[in-house]
Amino acid sequence: MTAATTRRAGTVTSVERVGLVLQMFLNGRHSVAVTEVARRLGVANSTAHRLLRSLCGAGLLEQNPETRRYELSLLVYKLGNLAVTRSDLYRRAFGPLERLHHASGEGCHVSVLDAPEVVYVEHRDSDRTSQFISRMGVRAPANCTSTGKVLLAYAPEHVLEGVLADGLARLTPQSITDPSRFGEELAAIRERGYAQSCDEMEIGTTSVATPITDGEGTVLAAVGIAGPTPRMHRLSLSRAVELALACSAEISQQLSPLRRVRGASFPQGGIPTPARA
């Protein structure tokens, strides 16, 4: 092996290690310690410490002076938001989501699946409530949200199997945690073309969601409308579904068949006509 090849191999290894460290934050972890990183990478504590200090030097991590643990820096947050706002999905969803927000008067959002969670990539708050519904970049258990249910309903089989194997999250007494019942729920979603969540994410909150697809029928993301249960029922769930479907259809029409975020396809015949909520 030449010296140049050795350097290239060493560089790849270093980059992979950086990636593994950053991925440690994906499961909701707020900070990491040297020993945790060493165990994750299978290296000595001294090696892990040098890597963490290098990441601090690059501005990707910061060390908490009180706990001595390492946390993501503001730069990573800015880069993440930049990646979202530069994506085709974000650009195509911006206008339709604005119109959905004005038509419904409730909080609206677009989510993608990062099993076992959904990630809100764009949102509009309701003008009539200060209640938290969704925020860009925030994650939530997919099985507890209407957008997550839609995405899991059309996810590849191995993705759903992994979510079920890890156990379904329970955020409220209404969250569906039984695998058999959840499977029936996903089958119903595929049949009617939309999902509903009532008190499953948060007591007093109801949401509906419909899928966003590319030109080949592949589910890429989901559009959701969420708000306090009494107001959502006054809007009428069937009307909310119609508005969400119109929004997701508008976004879908603008997306090209090839996207970097991949899901699973609808059954042959396209998106089913939604049943009345």
C-alpha positions as CSV (number, residue, x, y, z in Angstrom):
1,M,0.0,0.0,0.0
2,T,1.4,3.4,-1.0
3,A,1.7,6.3,1.4
4,A,-1.0,8.2,-0.5
5,T,-3.4,5.2,-0.2
6,T,-2.7,5.0,3.5
7,R,-3.5,8.7,3.9
8,R,-6.8,8.3,2.0
9,A,-7.8,5.3,4.1
10,G,-6.9,7.2,7.3
11,T,-9.0,10.2,6.2
12,V,-12.0,8.0,5.4
13,T,-11.7,6.4,8.9
14,S,-11.6,9.8,10.5
15,V,-14.6,11.0,8.6
16,E,-16.6,7.9,9.5
17,R,-15.7,8.4,13.2
18,V,-17.0,12.0,13.0
19,G,-20.2,10.7,11.5
20,L,-20.7,8.1,14.2
21,V,-20.2,10.7,16.9
22,L,-22.8,13.0,15.4
23,Q,-25.2,10.2,14.9
24,M,-25.2,9.6,18.7
25,F,-27.4,12.7,19.0
26,L,-30.1,11.3,16.7
27,N,-31.9,9.3,19.4
28,G,-32.7,12.4,21.5
29,R,-29.4,12.4,23.4
30,H,-28.4,15.9,24.4
31,S,-24.8,15.3,25.3
32,V,-22.1,12.7,25.2
33,A,-19.1,11.8,27.4
34,V,-15.6,10.8,26.4
35,T,-16.2,7.2,27.7
36,E,-19.5,6.9,25.7
37,V,-17.8,8.0,22.5
38,A,-14.9,5.6,23.1
39,R,-17.3,2.7,23.7
40,R,-19.3,3.6,20.5
41,L,-16.2,3.8,18.3
42,G,-14.2,1.0,20.0
43,V,-11.2,3.2,20.7
44,A,-9.3,4.3,23.8
45,N,-10.5,7.2,25.9
46,S,-7.5,9.3,24.8
47,T,-8.4,8.8,21.1
48,A,-12.1,9.7,21.8
49,H,-11.0,12.8,23.7
50,R,-8.8,14.0,20.9
51,L,-11.6,13.5,18.4
52,L,-14.1,15.4,20.5
53,R,-11.6,18.3,21.0
54,S,-11.1,18.4,17.2
55,L,-14.9,18.6,16.7
56,C,-15.0,21.4,19.2
57,G,-12.2,23.1,17.3
58,A,-14.2,22.8,14.1
59,G,-17.2,24.4,15.7
60,L,-19.4,21.3,15.5
61,L,-19.5,20.5,19.3
62,E,-19.2,22.5,22.5
63,Q,-18.1,21.3,25.9
64,N,-20.4,22.1,28.8
65,P,-18.1,23.6,31.4
66,E,-20.2,22.3,34.3
67,T,-20.8,18.7,33.2
68,R,-17.7,18.3,31.0
69,R,-19.9,16.6,28.5
70,Y,-20.0,17.5,24.8
71,E,-23.1,19.0,23.1
72,L,-24.0,20.0,19.6
73,S,-23.1,23.5,18.7
74,L,-25.3,26.2,17.2
75,L,-23.4,25.7,13.9
76,V,-24.9,22.2,13.5
77,Y,-28.4,23.6,14.1
78,K,-27.8,26.3,11.4
79,L,-26.5,23.7,9.0
80,G,-29.5,21.5,9.6
81,N,-31.9,24.3,8.9
82,L,-30.0,25.3,5.8
83,A,-30.2,21.7,4.5
84,V,-33.9,21.7,5.1
85,T,-34.6,25.1,3.5
86,R,-32.5,24.2,0.4
87,S,-34.4,20.9,-0.2
88,D,-36.9,20.5,-3.0
89,L,-39.5,19.3,-0.5
90,Y,-39.2,22.5,1.5
91,R,-39.4,24.8,-1.6
92,R,-42.3,22.9,-3.1
93,A,-44.2,22.8,0.3
94,F,-43.8,26.4,1.2
95,G,-46.6,27.9,-0.9
96,P,-49.2,25.1,-0.5
97,L,-48.6,25.0,3.3
98,E,-49.3,28.8,3.5
99,R,-52.6,28.3,1.6
100,L,-53.5,25.3,3.8
101,H,-52.8,27.4,6.9
102,H,-55.1,30.2,5.8
103,A,-57.8,27.8,4.7
104,S,-57.9,25.8,7.9
105,G,-56.9,28.4,10.5
106,E,-55.0,25.7,12.4
107,G,-51.4,24.6,12.8
108,C,-50.1,22.9,9.7
109,H,-46.9,21.0,9.1
110,V,-44.9,18.7,6.8
111,S,-43.1,15.7,8.2
112,V,-40.7,13.1,7.0
113,L,-40.0,9.7,8.5
114,D,-36.8,8.9,10.4
115,A,-38.0,5.7,12.0
116,P,-39.1,5.3,14.7
117,E,-39.8,9.1,14.7
118,V,-41.1,11.8,12.4
119,V,-39.2,15.0,11.9
120,Y,-41.1,18.3,11.2
121,V,-39.4,19.9,8.3
122,E,-41.8,22.8,7.9
123,H,-44.7,24.2,9.9
124,R,-47.2,27.0,10.3
125,D,-48.6,27.9,13.8
126,S,-52.2,28.5,14.3
127,D,-53.0,32.2,14.8
128,R,-55.5,31.3,17.5
129,T,-53.5,29.3,20.0
130,S,-50.1,29.5,21.7
131,Q,-50.3,25.7,22.3
132,F,-47.3,23.8,21.0
133,I,-48.2,21.6,18.0
134,S,-45.0,21.3,15.9
135,R,-41.7,23.0,15.3
136,M,-39.2,22.7,12.5
137,G,-36.6,20.0,13.3
138,V,-38.6,18.7,16.3
139,R,-39.0,14.9,16.4
140,A,-42.0,12.9,17.7
141,P,-42.8,9.2,17.9
142,A,-44.2,8.2,14.6
143,N,-46.9,5.9,16.0
144,C,-48.4,8.8,18.0
145,T,-48.8,11.3,15.2
146,S,-51.1,11.4,12.1
147,T,-48.2,12.2,9.8
148,G,-46.2,9.4,11.3
149,K,-49.0,6.9,10.8
150,V,-49.3,7.8,7.2
151,L,-45.6,7.4,6.6
152,L,-45.5,4.1,8.5
153,A,-48.5,2.9,6.5
154,Y,-46.5,3.0,3.3
155,A,-43.0,2.4,4.7
156,P,-41.0,-0.6,3.6
157,E,-41.8,-3.7,5.6
158,H,-38.4,-3.9,7.2
159,V,-38.8,-0.3,8.5
160,L,-42.2,-1.1,10.1
161,E,-40.8,-4.3,11.6
162,G,-38.0,-2.4,13.2
163,V,-40.4,0.1,14.7
164,L,-42.6,-2.7,16.1
165,A,-39.6,-4.6,17.4
166,D,-38.4,-1.6,19.4
167,G,-41.8,-1.1,20.9
168,L,-44.4,1.5,20.1
169,A,-44.2,4.7,22.2
170,R,-46.9,5.7,24.7
171,L,-47.2,9.5,25.2
172,T,-50.8,9.4,26.4
173,P,-53.3,6.7,27.4
174,Q,-54.7,7.0,23.9
175,S,-51.4,6.1,22.1
176,I,-51.7,2.8,20.3
177,T,-49.0,0.5,21.6
178,D,-50.4,-2.9,20.7
179,P,-48.7,-4.2,17.5
180,S,-51.8,-6.0,16.2
181,R,-54.1,-3.0,16.7
182,F,-51.5,-0.7,15.2
183,G,-51.3,-3.0,12.2
184,E,-55.1,-2.7,11.8
185,E,-54.8,1.1,12.0
186,L,-52.2,1.2,9.2
187,A,-54.4,-1.1,7.0
188,A,-57.3,1.3,7.5
189,I,-55.1,4.3,6.6
190,R,-54.0,2.6,3.3
191,E,-57.7,1.9,2.5
192,R,-59.0,5.4,3.2
193,G,-56.0,7.5,2.2
194,Y,-55.5,9.6,5.4
195,A,-54.6,9.2,9.1
196,Q,-56.1,10.7,12.2
197,S,-54.6,11.1,15.7
198,C,-56.9,12.1,18.6
199,D,-55.3,12.6,22.0
200,E,-52.5,10.2,21.0
201,M,-49.7,12.8,20.9
202,E,-51.1,15.1,23.4
203,I,-54.4,15.1,25.3
204,G,-56.7,17.7,23.8
205,T,-55.0,17.7,20.4
206,T,-56.4,16.2,17.2
207,S,-54.7,16.0,13.8
208,V,-55.2,14.6,10.4
209,A,-52.6,13.8,7.7
210,T,-52.3,12.9,4.1
211,P,-49.3,11.6,2.1
212,I,-47.0,13.5,-0.3
213,T,-45.8,11.4,-3.2
214,D,-43.5,11.8,-6.2
215,G,-44.4,11.2,-9.8
216,E,-44.1,7.4,-9.3
217,G,-46.4,7.2,-6.3
218,T,-43.6,6.9,-3.7
219,V,-44.5,8.4,-0.4
220,L,-41.9,11.0,0.5
221,A,-43.5,13.0,3.3
222,A,-46.9,13.9,4.9
223,V,-49.0,17.0,5.4
224,G,-50.7,17.4,8.7
225,I,-53.3,19.7,10.2
226,A,-53.4,19.8,14.0
227,G,-55.2,21.8,16.7
228,P,-57.2,21.6,19.9
229,T,-59.8,18.9,19.6
230,P,-62.9,21.0,20.0
231,R,-61.9,23.4,17.2
232,M,-60.8,20.5,14.9
233,H,-64.3,19.0,15.3
234,R,-65.9,22.4,14.6
235,L,-63.8,22.6,11.4
236,S,-65.1,19.1,10.8
237,L,-62.6,16.3,10.3
238,S,-63.8,15.5,6.8
239,R,-63.2,19.2,5.8
240,A,-59.7,19.0,7.3
241,V,-59.0,15.9,5.3
242,E,-60.1,17.5,2.1
243,L,-57.9,20.5,2.8
244,A,-54.9,18.3,3.6
245,L,-55.4,16.2,0.5
246,A,-55.6,19.2,-1.7
247,C,-52.3,20.5,-0.2
248,S,-50.5,17.2,-0.4
249,A,-51.7,16.8,-4.0
250,E,-50.4,20.2,-4.9
251,I,-47.0,19.5,-3.4
252,S,-46.8,16.0,-5.0
253,Q,-47.5,17.4,-8.5
254,Q,-44.5,19.6,-8.2
255,L,-42.0,17.0,-7.1
256,S,-40.0,15.0,-9.6
257,P,-40.0,11.2,-9.5
258,L,-36.6,10.9,-8.0
259,R,-36.1,12.2,-4.4
260,R,-33.3,11.6,-1.9
261,V,-35.9,10.8,0.9
262,R,-37.4,7.5,0.0
263,G,-40.5,5.7,1.2
264,A,-42.8,3.0,-0.2
265,S,-45.3,3.1,-3.0
266,F,-49.0,3.2,-2.9
267,P,-50.7,0.1,-4.2
268,Q,-51.3,0.1,-8.0
269,G,-54.1,2.4,-8.9
270,G,-52.7,5.5,-7.0
271,I,-53.9,7.3,-3.9
272,P,-57.2,5.9,-2.7
273,T,-60.2,8.3,-2.5
274,P,-60.6,9.3,1.1
275,A,-63.5,8.0,3.1
276,R,-65.4,10.6,5.1
277,A,-63.9,11.2,8.5
